[in-house]
Amino acid sequence: VESLNQSSLPTTTNKHKKKRKKKSKKRNLPEEIENDASLKKYWVQRYKLFSRFDEGIKLDRESWYSVTPEKIAEHIAERCRCDVIVDAFCGSGGNAIQFAFTCEKVLAIDIDPVKLENAKHNAAIYGVEDRIDFICGSFFDIAPTLKADIVFLSPPWGGPEYTNCETYSIAEMGDFGTKAFTLAKNISDNIAFFLPRNSNVDELVCLAGPGNQVELEQNMLNNKIVTITAYYGKELIEWGKGNQLFKDTNNQLNMLDDTGYAADFEIQDSVTYQNSSLSCDDE
């Protein structure tokens, strides 16, 4: 009997195996994503939100579009390195987790118990839950009792609709804007304010107060500017002036992550403004 050469056998079996293998890799969408087409674009970006997403990260609907992408959160945490930091609106923990790697203690506050439970769960995945005090309550009520070196503000922006306006006013945030900033100022002069990319620069300069400075840092993902971080207080601004990241001529230093996305985060620009000539109306 003539033996068949292995290489002469039909290849349909291998093709079928490949198809089955690809099919087995397909992941079912979470129910909240499957039922809401507007969230699917955030699902595609999930590893940029949390590099350890597949280890069981939990997000509620709002957190899908409001959590800070991990690489940006890492950078902010490095700038905010201190003993005690307040994350006034911690949500599902994207920033609080990164602060726990650079600060001795993180006070993570949120009024939504679901978000706070998710934040605890997510912090455990990253192994930093012991460095975070999770506080369920309103920052507006708790702020007078807090003591910290730095306050981080990432309040609700009113949903993705902020992108529809040419210039975003902090007045759109209601109490989460100027009132939250004033309360934070009573805790510490050093404040990092995380805002939409189209925020009104004059308003942010006015928040600094007469004779004071604010540094506005633009952050880029997927080759476009997505957010602004406004830094207030001598310590945070001095870091920006003295750190090697800002000595590059174009301020466009690529940073690589470990999730297969190369150069997906850049410090696009950093500009320091002095509040000296603007007329700022009291609100």
C-alpha positions as CSV (number, residue, x, y, z in Angstrom):
1,V,0.0,0.0,0.0
2,E,1.4,3.3,-1.0
3,S,1.9,5.6,2.0
4,L,0.7,9.2,1.8
5,N,3.3,12.0,2.3
6,Q,2.1,14.1,5.2
7,S,2.6,17.3,3.2
8,S,0.2,16.0,0.5
9,L,-2.8,15.6,2.8
10,P,-5.7,18.0,2.4
11,T,-5.2,21.2,4.3
12,T,-8.9,21.8,5.0
13,T,-8.6,20.2,8.5
14,N,-5.9,22.8,9.5
15,K,-8.0,25.6,8.2
16,H,-10.9,24.4,10.2
17,K,-8.8,24.2,13.3
18,K,-7.6,27.8,12.7
19,K,-11.2,28.9,12.4
20,R,-12.2,27.1,15.5
21,K,-9.2,28.6,17.3
22,K,-10.2,32.2,16.3
23,K,-13.7,31.6,17.3
24,S,-12.7,30.4,20.7
25,K,-10.8,33.6,21.3
26,K,-13.8,35.8,20.7
27,R,-14.9,37.4,23.9
28,N,-18.5,38.0,24.8
29,L,-19.3,41.7,25.5
30,P,-20.4,42.6,29.0
31,E,-24.2,43.1,29.2
32,E,-23.9,46.9,29.7
33,I,-21.8,47.1,26.5
34,E,-23.9,44.8,24.5
35,N,-27.0,46.8,25.3
36,D,-25.5,50.2,24.7
37,A,-23.9,50.9,21.3
38,S,-22.4,54.2,22.6
39,L,-20.1,52.3,25.0
40,K,-18.6,49.9,22.4
41,K,-15.9,52.4,21.5
42,Y,-14.8,52.5,25.1
43,W,-14.7,48.7,25.2
44,V,-12.3,48.7,22.3
45,Q,-10.0,51.0,24.5
46,R,-10.3,48.9,27.7
47,Y,-6.7,48.0,27.9
48,K,-5.8,51.7,27.8
49,L,-8.1,52.3,30.7
50,F,-6.7,49.4,32.7
51,S,-3.8,47.3,31.5
52,R,-5.0,44.5,33.8
53,F,-8.6,44.7,32.6
54,D,-8.8,40.9,31.9
55,E,-8.1,40.2,35.6
56,G,-11.6,41.2,36.6
57,I,-11.8,45.1,36.4
58,K,-15.3,46.3,37.2
59,L,-16.8,49.5,35.8
60,D,-20.3,50.9,35.9
61,R,-21.8,52.6,32.9
62,E,-20.5,56.2,33.7
63,S,-17.0,55.0,34.5
64,W,-16.5,53.6,31.0
65,Y,-16.4,57.2,29.6
66,S,-15.1,59.0,32.7
67,V,-12.2,56.9,34.0
68,T,-8.7,58.4,33.3
69,P,-6.7,56.2,30.9
70,E,-4.0,54.4,32.8
71,K,-0.9,56.0,31.2
72,I,-2.3,59.5,31.9
73,A,-3.1,58.5,35.4
74,E,0.4,57.1,35.9
75,H,1.9,60.4,34.8
76,I,-0.3,62.5,37.0
77,A,0.5,60.3,39.9
78,E,4.2,60.8,39.4
79,R,3.7,64.5,39.4
80,C,1.6,64.3,42.5
81,R,4.1,62.2,44.5
82,C,3.6,63.0,48.2
83,D,2.7,61.6,51.6
84,V,-1.1,62.1,51.6
85,I,-3.3,62.9,48.6
86,V,-7.1,63.3,48.3
87,D,-8.9,61.9,45.2
88,A,-12.0,63.9,45.7
89,F,-14.2,62.1,43.1
90,C,-12.5,58.7,42.8
91,G,-15.1,56.9,40.7
92,S,-14.0,53.4,39.9
93,G,-10.4,54.0,41.0
94,G,-8.3,54.7,37.9
95,N,-6.4,57.6,39.5
96,A,-6.5,56.4,43.1
97,I,-4.8,53.1,42.1
98,Q,-1.9,55.0,40.4
99,F,-1.6,57.5,43.3
100,A,-1.2,54.4,45.6
101,F,2.0,53.6,43.8
102,T,3.5,57.1,44.4
103,C,1.9,58.3,47.6
104,E,2.0,56.9,51.2
105,K,-1.7,57.3,51.7
106,V,-4.6,58.0,49.3
107,L,-8.0,59.3,50.5
108,A,-10.4,58.1,47.8
109,I,-13.9,59.7,48.1
110,D,-17.0,59.1,46.1
111,I,-20.7,59.5,46.9
112,D,-21.7,56.5,44.8
113,P,-21.4,53.3,46.8
114,V,-21.3,51.2,43.6
115,K,-18.4,53.1,42.2
116,L,-16.6,52.9,45.5
117,E,-17.0,49.2,45.7
118,N,-15.7,48.9,42.2
119,A,-12.7,51.0,43.1
120,K,-11.9,48.8,46.1
121,H,-12.2,45.7,43.9
122,N,-10.0,47.2,41.2
123,A,-7.4,48.4,43.7
124,A,-7.1,44.8,45.0
125,I,-6.3,43.6,41.4
126,Y,-3.4,46.0,41.4
127,G,-2.4,45.0,44.9
128,V,-2.6,48.5,46.4
129,E,-5.9,48.5,48.4
130,D,-4.0,48.7,51.7
131,R,-2.7,52.2,50.7
132,I,-6.1,53.6,50.0
133,D,-8.7,54.8,52.5
134,F,-12.1,54.5,50.7
135,I,-14.6,57.0,51.9
136,C,-18.3,56.9,50.8
137,G,-19.7,60.4,51.0
138,S,-19.8,63.8,49.4
139,F,-16.5,65.7,49.0
140,F,-18.5,68.9,49.8
141,D,-19.4,67.6,53.2
142,I,-16.1,65.8,54.0
143,A,-13.7,68.5,52.7
144,P,-13.6,70.6,55.9
145,T,-12.3,67.6,57.9
146,L,-9.5,66.6,55.5
147,K,-5.8,67.2,55.7
148,A,-3.5,66.4,52.8
149,D,-0.5,67.5,50.8
150,I,-2.3,67.5,47.4
151,V,-5.9,67.4,46.2
152,F,-6.8,65.8,42.9
153,L,-10.0,66.9,41.3
154,S,-11.6,64.9,38.5
155,P,-15.3,65.8,38.8
156,P,-18.1,64.8,36.5
157,W,-18.0,66.8,33.2
158,G,-21.6,66.3,32.3
159,G,-21.1,63.2,30.1
160,P,-19.4,63.0,26.6
161,E,-21.5,65.9,25.4
162,Y,-18.8,68.3,26.5
163,T,-17.1,67.6,23.1
164,N,-20.0,69.3,21.3
165,C,-19.0,72.8,22.5
166,E,-16.1,74.8,21.2
167,T,-15.1,76.0,24.6
168,Y,-16.0,74.2,27.8
169,S,-16.8,76.4,30.8
170,I,-16.2,75.1,34.3
171,A,-19.6,76.7,35.1
172,E,-21.0,73.7,33.2
173,M,-20.0,71.5,36.1
174,G,-22.0,73.5,38.6
175,D,-20.7,72.9,42.2
176,F,-18.1,70.5,40.9
177,G,-16.3,73.4,39.3
178,T,-15.4,76.6,41.3
179,K,-17.0,75.4,44.6
180,A,-15.0,72.1,44.6
181,F,-11.8,74.0,43.7
182,T,-12.4,76.5,46.6
183,L,-12.9,73.6,49.1
184,A,-9.8,71.9,47.8
185,K,-7.8,75.2,48.2
186,N,-8.7,75.1,51.9
187,I,-7.1,71.7,52.2
188,S,-3.9,72.5,50.2
189,D,-2.5,75.0,47.8
190,N,-1.3,72.1,45.6
191,I,-4.2,71.0,43.4
192,A,-4.3,69.0,40.2
193,F,-7.5,69.6,38.2
194,F,-8.4,67.1,35.5
195,L,-10.5,68.7,32.8
196,P,-11.8,68.4,29.2
197,R,-9.3,69.4,26.4
198,N,-11.5,72.3,25.3
199,S,-11.7,74.0,28.7
200,N,-11.7,77.7,29.0
201,V,-8.1,78.7,29.7
202,D,-8.9,82.2,31.1
203,E,-11.2,80.6,33.7
204,L,-8.5,78.2,34.8
205,V,-6.0,81.1,35.1
206,C,-8.5,83.0,37.2
207,L,-8.8,80.1,39.6
208,A,-5.1,80.6,40.5
209,G,-5.9,83.9,42.1
210,P,-4.0,87.2,41.7
211,G,-0.3,86.9,41.4
212,N,-0.4,83.1,41.3
213,Q,0.4,80.6,38.5
214,V,-1.3,77.6,36.9
215,E,0.4,75.1,34.6
216,L,-1.8,73.6,31.9
217,E,-0.7,70.3,30.6
218,Q,-2.3,68.7,27.5
219,N,-2.4,64.9,27.3
220,M,-2.6,62.9,24.0
221,L,-4.1,59.5,23.2
222,N,-4.5,58.0,19.7
223,N,-2.7,61.0,18.2
224,K,-5.1,63.6,19.5
225,I,-5.4,65.8,22.6
226,V,-8.0,64.3,25.0
227,T,-7.6,66.1,28.3
228,I,-6.0,69.0,30.2
229,T,-4.5,68.8,33.7
230,A,-4.3,72.1,35.4
231,Y,-1.6,72.2,38.2
232,Y,-1.8,74.8,41.0
233,G,0.6,75.4,43.9
234,K,4.3,75.9,44.0
235,E,5.3,72.3,44.5
236,L,3.4,70.9,41.5
237,I,4.5,73.8,39.2
238,E,8.1,73.5,40.2
239,W,8.0,69.8,39.3
240,G,6.9,70.8,35.9
241,K,9.6,73.3,35.4
242,G,12.4,71.2,36.7
243,N,11.6,67.7,35.4
244,Q,13.4,66.3,32.4
245,L,10.1,65.5,30.6
246,F,9.7,69.2,30.0
247,K,13.2,70.0,28.8
248,D,12.5,68.6,25.3
249,T,12.2,71.4,22.7
250,N,8.8,70.2,21.4
251,N,7.5,68.7,24.7
252,Q,6.4,65.6,22.7
253,L,8.1,62.7,24.4
254,N,6.6,59.3,23.5
255,M,6.0,56.9,26.4
256,L,5.5,53.1,25.8
257,D,3.2,51.0,27.7
258,D,3.2,47.2,28.3
259,T,-0.1,46.3,26.7
260,G,1.1,46.3,23.1
261,Y,0.3,49.9,22.3
262,A,3.4,51.9,21.4
263,A,3.6,55.6,21.8
264,D,-0.1,55.9,22.8
265,F,0.5,58.6,25.3
266,E,2.3,61.9,24.9
267,I,2.8,65.0,26.9
268,Q,1.7,67.3,24.1
269,D,2.4,70.6,25.7
270,S,2.9,72.3,29.0
271,V,2.4,76.0,29.5
272,T,2.6,78.1,32.7
273,Y,0.3,81.1,33.0
274,Q,0.6,83.9,35.5
275,N,-2.6,85.5,36.8
276,S,-1.6,89.2,36.7
277,S,-3.6,91.0,34.0
278,L,-6.9,89.1,33.6
279,S,-10.1,90.5,35.1
280,C,-11.7,87.6,37.0
281,D,-15.2,88.1,38.1
282,D,-16.2,86.5,41.4
283,E,-18.7,83.7,41.1
